[in-house]
Structure formats: structure tokens, C-alpha cells
Amino acid sequence: MSSADNQCRHLSLDAALAKLPPPAGELAVSMFTHGSLDVELYAPRDIDTQTPHSRDEVYVVARGNGYFFDGEVRDAIEAGSVLFVPAGQIHRFEDFSPDFAVWVMFYGPEGGEGDRSSAGADSTIPQQ
């Protein structure tokens, strides 16, 4: 590993937004990769056309608001909201504001890491 691979990174929202729109055929702009981690900025317009992903992911709403639908439940979200989506889970953003943008962090192996709660890790997220 080179020393460049082992440096801290700072990603600004303004710099990421300046890279939009994503390349043809892509839904998001890749901003950084390290090991299994891929950090992207996703800013859907009008409708969210994404389909289930093959890896676990975390979203952080960077700006705007709307709703997150996980195939069963629809939750209101806003800037600062954090969402976890396991690999293969149906999900999408709905009724989002025109300025809506989320950081997306894909990580782990294809098929996801699975539930580690049996190993003592707490996999629950407190509900509001």
C-alpha cells in the first residue's frame, strides 16, 4: 500500500455537487474508494430509479428532504438523516425536494455482511 492509500480524506458537498450529473449510465458520482468502501454522491431528479444493490450501504442525507421507502415502511427524512440498507433490500427515495442529495457508502462483500448480532454486535437502530 502506498502512503497515498493510507491518508485521511475530506470530501466537500460543494465539490461533489460540481461533479454532477453522473456519467451516462450511472446514477451517482463516485467520489472515493478504499478497500471495499465506495463513497458516492446521489442526487436523483424527479423519480428515484435505483434497484436493490448487491452490497450493504449507508446513506447520509446531505441536503433536502423527502421520504425513504424500504419496501414496507415510508419514513420522512431530512438533511442529517442516516439510513442503513442491507444488500438486496428494495428501497427508494420518494417525494424529495429539488435540492435533494445523499452521500452513499457501499461496503463489504457482494451479498452483504449479514447479521452479526449473534456475535454480540448490536445491529438495531433506535426508532424515532
C-alpha positions as CSV (number, residue, x, y, z in Angstrom):
1,M,0.0,0.0,0.0
2,S,1.4,3.4,-0.9
3,S,1.3,6.3,1.5
4,A,-1.4,7.9,-0.6
5,D,-3.7,4.9,0.1
6,N,-3.3,5.5,3.8
7,Q,-4.3,9.1,4.1
8,C,-7.4,10.7,5.6
9,R,-9.8,12.2,3.1
10,H,-12.1,15.2,3.2
11,L,-15.0,15.3,0.7
12,S,-16.9,18.5,0.4
13,L,-20.5,18.6,-0.7
14,D,-19.8,21.5,-3.0
15,A,-17.0,19.7,-4.8
16,A,-19.2,16.6,-5.1
17,L,-22.2,18.6,-6.4
18,A,-19.9,20.2,-9.0
19,K,-19.3,16.7,-10.5
20,L,-23.0,16.2,-11.2
21,P,-24.6,15.0,-13.3
22,P,-23.1,11.5,-13.2
23,P,-21.6,9.8,-16.2
24,A,-24.0,8.3,-18.8
25,G,-25.5,5.0,-17.5
26,E,-24.6,5.8,-13.8
27,L,-27.0,7.1,-11.1
28,A,-24.3,8.5,-8.8
29,V,-20.9,10.1,-8.9
30,S,-18.1,8.1,-7.3
31,M,-16.0,10.3,-5.0
32,F,-13.7,8.0,-3.2
33,T,-12.8,4.3,-2.8
34,H,-10.7,2.5,-0.3
35,G,-10.7,-1.3,0.1
36,S,-14.3,-2.4,-0.1
37,L,-15.6,1.2,0.7
38,D,-17.0,3.2,-2.2
39,V,-18.3,6.7,-1.4
40,E,-20.7,8.3,-3.9
41,L,-23.0,11.3,-4.2
42,Y,-26.5,10.5,-5.4
43,A,-28.9,13.3,-6.4
44,P,-31.9,11.8,-8.1
45,R,-34.1,14.2,-10.1
46,D,-37.9,13.8,-10.3
47,I,-38.0,10.0,-9.5
48,D,-35.6,7.5,-7.9
49,T,-35.0,4.7,-10.4
50,Q,-32.5,2.7,-8.3
51,T,-32.9,-1.1,-7.8
52,P,-31.6,-3.3,-5.0
53,H,-27.8,-3.3,-4.6
54,S,-25.5,-6.3,-4.2
55,R,-23.6,-4.8,-1.2
56,D,-24.6,-3.2,2.1
57,E,-24.9,0.6,2.0
58,V,-25.3,3.6,4.3
59,Y,-26.9,6.8,3.2
60,V,-26.4,10.2,4.8
61,V,-28.8,12.9,3.6
62,A,-26.6,15.8,2.7
63,R,-29.3,18.3,1.8
64,G,-33.0,18.4,1.1
65,N,-35.8,16.3,2.4
66,G,-38.3,13.6,1.3
67,Y,-39.3,10.1,2.2
68,F,-37.4,6.8,2.3
69,F,-39.3,3.7,1.3
70,D,-37.8,0.3,2.3
71,G,-40.4,-1.9,0.6
72,E,-42.7,-1.8,3.6
73,V,-42.3,1.4,5.6
74,R,-42.1,5.0,4.4
75,D,-40.1,7.4,6.7
76,A,-39.7,11.1,6.5
77,I,-36.0,12.1,6.0
78,E,-34.1,15.3,6.1
79,A,-30.5,16.6,6.0
80,G,-28.6,14.7,8.6
81,S,-30.7,11.5,8.4
82,V,-28.7,8.3,8.3
83,L,-30.1,5.1,6.7
84,F,-28.8,1.6,6.5
85,V,-29.8,-0.7,3.7
86,P,-28.7,-4.4,3.6
87,A,-27.7,-5.9,0.3
88,G,-30.6,-7.0,-1.8
89,Q,-33.2,-4.8,0.0
90,I,-35.8,-3.0,-2.1
91,H,-35.6,0.7,-1.4
92,R,-36.0,4.2,-2.9
93,F,-36.4,7.8,-2.2
94,E,-39.9,9.4,-2.8
95,D,-41.4,12.9,-2.9
96,F,-38.0,14.5,-2.4
97,S,-37.2,18.2,-2.7
98,P,-35.5,19.5,-5.9
99,D,-32.2,20.1,-4.0
100,F,-32.1,16.5,-2.5
101,A,-28.7,14.8,-2.4
102,V,-27.4,11.9,-0.3
103,W,-23.9,10.5,0.4
104,V,-23.9,6.8,-0.3
105,M,-21.3,4.4,1.2
106,F,-21.2,0.9,-0.2
107,Y,-19.0,-1.5,1.7
108,G,-18.3,-5.2,2.4
109,P,-18.6,-8.2,0.2
110,E,-21.2,-9.0,-2.5
111,G,-24.3,-10.3,-0.8
112,G,-23.6,-8.1,2.3
113,E,-22.0,-8.8,5.6
114,G,-25.1,-10.4,7.1
115,D,-26.4,-10.1,10.7
116,R,-23.6,-10.0,13.2
117,S,-26.0,-9.6,16.2
118,S,-25.4,-13.3,17.2
119,A,-21.7,-12.4,17.7
120,G,-22.5,-9.7,20.2
121,A,-22.7,-6.7,17.9
122,D,-25.9,-4.6,18.2
123,S,-27.5,-4.4,14.8
124,T,-30.5,-2.4,15.9
125,I,-31.1,1.3,15.1
126,P,-33.2,3.2,17.6
127,Q,-36.5,4.3,16.0
128,Q,-37.8,7.8,16.5
